[in-house]
Amino acid sequence: MASSYEQQQRDRARFMPVVLAIEELIRTEDDTLLIAIEGRTGAGKTTISKYLHEKFGGNLFHLDDYYLQAHQRTPERLREVGGNVDYERFKAEVLEPVLRKEVVYYRPFNYHTMDFDPEFAREVPVKRLNIIEGTYCMNPYFGDPYDLRIFMDIKYPQQIENVIDREGTAELDDYIDKWIPKTDIYIERMGIQEKCDITIMFS
């Protein structure tokens, strides 16, 4: 098993194409920048988003904070490809204000309590660089507001290992039977990986 330092060095090398692409955008573009980080379950979306946020600053938004509210969890919505998140609220609360260069009023939804989490609700100031992280952030519902699209990929055995490391085994069956297949269907049907500018394979 790689040490923490070795993993950091490995990540730094893997993420370099993205770093170079963002540096180029910062040099050549004057307007608001939106970066999408999409990909498979357990492929490192959160890891790379934190790395880029620490390196470049800006704002970081997570699709996991836009879990479906109770009234949205209808059979029709749960069958919808890409319908696992509150994309309506994310577009209205995050994407549209960012594009208008307005303050974002960010309200995470806590899936454990099935309610908005007042502890983390905050005003997010206007910043030039905005990183949007999470599966479904490239749902066609949003159009194509992004300046750079990153796809995080992973092979299935490593994916399962990462899920266990992150979540334990209590919910593993749900991931195998439900969440991973839903994500894979969305990626394939929406052509998400093909729309991305850079693919990073987990290693």
N, C-alpha and C positions, 0 to 999 in steps of 0.2 A: 504494500500500500504506500502511495506517495505521501511524503510529509506535506505539512501545510505550505511550507516554503516552495517545495517542488510543484505543488498544484498551482500556486500563485504564478510561478514562472511559466508553467504550461498554459495557464489561462491567458497570461499576458501575450504569449506568442500566438495563440489561437485567435485572440481578439484584435490583433494588430490590423487586419484588413478593415475592420470596422472603425478603428481609431483613425486610420489614414483617410477613410472616406469622410468621417465627420470633420476632421481638420480641413479637408478640401472644401467642404460645404461652408465652414466658418470663414474661410478665406475668400470664397468666390460669391457667396450669397449675402445679401444685405437684410433680407426679411426674416420673419419668424421661421424657425426650423422645427419640423416634427420628424421624430425618428420612431419607427415601429419595430418592436421586437416580438416576433411571432414564433411559433414552433410547437414541437411535440411536448407532451407531459414529461417532466423530469429532465429536459434537455439543457437546462441552464439559463432560461430566460431571466430569472431573477438575479442570478449571479452576474451575468453580463450587464444587466441594467444598473446594478449597484456599482459595478466597476466603472462604467461610463459616467455615471452620475458623480462619482468621486473624482474622476479625472477631469471632466468638463464642467461640472456644476449644472446649472439650469434647473428645470423642474422634472420630476419623475412621477408618473402616474401608473397605477396598477389596475388591470382589469379585474383582478380578484376582489377589489374593493367594490365592485359593481355586481355582486351576487344577486340573483333574482329575488325580489321581494315575494312575500307569501301570496299576494293576490295575482302575481304573474305566473305562478307555478301551475298553470293549467296543463292538461294532457296535450293540447295542441302546441303550446309553447315548448314543452319538454321534448316533443317529437321534432321540433323545428331544427334543421341543420344550422348551427351557429346561434341557436336561441338560448344558450345556457347562461348568458349574462344579460344584465339590464342595459342593452345597447342604446335604448332610447334616452335613458338618463345620462349615460356617459357622453353621448353626442351633445346633449343640451347643456350639461354641466361642465364638461371639459373641452371637447374638441371645438365647439363653436366659440366659446369665450377666448380660447387660445388664439384662434384664427382672427378674431376681432381685436386681439391685443388687450384683453380685459382681464381683471382679476378673476380667478377661478374659486368658487365656493365648493370645496371638496368635502363630500360627505360619504365616508366609507360605510358600507353595509356589512354588519357582522353576521355571518351565517350561523354562528353558534347560538346567538341570541335571537336571530331573525329580526333584527331591528337596526336602525342607524346607530352608529357608535359615536356618541357625543365627545368621547375622550379624544378622538382623532380628527374630528371635524375642524376645518381650518380654512383660512383664506390663503390662497396661493398667489403670490405676486406675479406680475407679468415678467417673463424672462424670454430671451431670444431662443434658447435651446430647450426643447420639450421632448422627453423620452416617454413613449407610451409602451408599456410592457404587459404582455399577457396574451394567451390564446384568445382568439376572436377579435383582436384589435384591428385586423384587416377585414372584418366583416364588410361585404359590399354595401351594407346599410350606411356606412360612413363615407361612401365615395372613395376617393383616393387623395387624401389631404397630405400624404407623407412625402418628405424629401428623400428619405432613405428607409429601405425596408430590409430587415434582417430576419433570416429564418434559422432557428436553432433546431438541429436534427440530432437523432440518437438512435442506436440500434436497440431492438426490443429487449434483449437480455439485460443490457445496461440500464435501460429505462425502468425495468422492474426493480433492479437493485437500488436505483436512486429513489424510487418511490418508497421502498422499505426503509432506506436510510432517513428519509425525510418524515414519513408518516407512521413508521412502524408497520406491523402486519394486521392491525385491527381492521383497517379499511382496504386492505389489499384486494379483496375480492371485488369490491365496488370499482376500484381502478381498472382491474382486469376486465370485468364484465361490462362496465358502463362508461367510465370517464375517458379511458384511453381510446376505446372504439369511437365514442362521440367526437373526440378531437380529431382522430384520423379521418373519419368520414367528412368532417368539415374541411380539413386540409385538402383532401382529394377532390371533393365536389366543387369547392370554390377555387381550386387551382392556386392555393396560397403560396406554396414553395416556388412555383414558376413565376409568380409575380414579384418575388423578392430579389433584391439587388445582390445580396451576399448570403451564402449559406455557411454556417459554422457547425461542424460535426463535433459532438461531445467526445472527449477523449480523456 
